[in-house]
Amino acid sequence: MITLTIGGNPHTGALEDGTLSIRHYGALRSSFRATLHYNAIPEQLPKVGQEILLSEDETLLWGGILVEAEQICHSTESFTMTLRGQGYEQILQRYCLPGIALEELSPSEAAKYIFNTYLDPKDQLLLGTVEEGLTQRFPYRFYPAKASSVFDYLAKENGFVWWIDKTKTFQMKSVLPKVEEALCIDLTGRKPNRLEDLQTFLYRSSTAECKNTQYIYNKQTDVEGVSTKPLLVREMSGRFGSGQYGASATNSVVTNEEEAQRVAQQILSANPGLGEIEFTTDSDVFVPGQVIDVIAPVCGINRETLFCITEIRAVYFYNRFRYTITARETDADPLSTTAWETILATGSTH
């Protein structure tokens, strides 16, 4: 049985069946939607800015902040309220840092120093693992800005990603957590560990996020480096033209071509391929970042191909969750896709 609390107050009894959904996105961001119905005015109304906690028995399923509420009144006392929440990354997206000038620090050292020095302890965020990236130290000057944009910048210096988990712990690492596969998708029905409860299956492919060439450059020193995915370049050139799908990014801490190439390779390794699958199941073994084998000859996937789960939507009804899972083609590592940013910015989470 699930329990929904908002601002420390229970609201499970008002939850309309089939309206509760949780979505986890590729870079470990998340959102929440639910509709509550009240026949009488409750003692405590949900209010934007409050903390949302969703638990099943003693297990915390999701935590975050209520960011939007829409209330439709049916009478002077009864009403329906639609809620939208965002994971704890919302705290860094709304928290503005003052101007900061730092002595010579590496990007990871600067991230830890800013977290420990400038964030308000009342937000209850914890500092987890911040991996060491480039070790060169430089002075940093930040003008007043959202905390999320400052950490975005420092993570980008190393080609890293950051996230906040449901325990309110901040992490900044080279790749997202990798979860070993438990089940695979096999439309030939031959593999013993295939997902039996495969209810729907969709395959789509697009060049929209295709990237097989990444440049990194430092404007101050004219340092430039490039990394490529030769196999993907060859595959795309067989379809048309040069086959290059490139991108570039600035970096203020790389001092030579080797460092620039390393950051470019780091960024390129965490970007998706061409294919994307979406399937529905009642199985709860899948998590964001999990890499699974897929074979689907009907879609042109004739050999085992790796896909990384980039989004999970869980809808609760009739006392259980049903999951819609999206996974993008990958070489081996978890992907740090950023489609969640547009989704959360527009509020289109259903």
Buried (B, 14 or more C-beta within 10 A) or exposed (E): EBBBBBBEBEBBEBBBEEBBBBBBBBBBBBBBBBBBBBEEEBEEBBEEEBBBBBBEEEEEBBBBBBBEBEEEEEEEEEBBBBBBBBBBBBBBBBBEBEEBEBEEBBBBBBBBBBBEEBBEEEEEBEBBEBEEBBEBBBEBEBEEBBBBBBBBBBBBBBBBBBBBBBEBBBBBBBBBBEBEBEBBBBBEEEBEEBBEEBEEBEBEBEEEBBBBBBBBBBEEEEBBBBBBBEEBBEBBEEEEEEBEBBBEBEBBBBBEEEBBBBBBBBBBBBBBBBBBBBBBBEBEEBEBBBBBBBBBEEBEBEEEBBBBBBBBBBBBEEEEBBBBBBBBBBBEBBBBBBBBBEBBEEEEBE
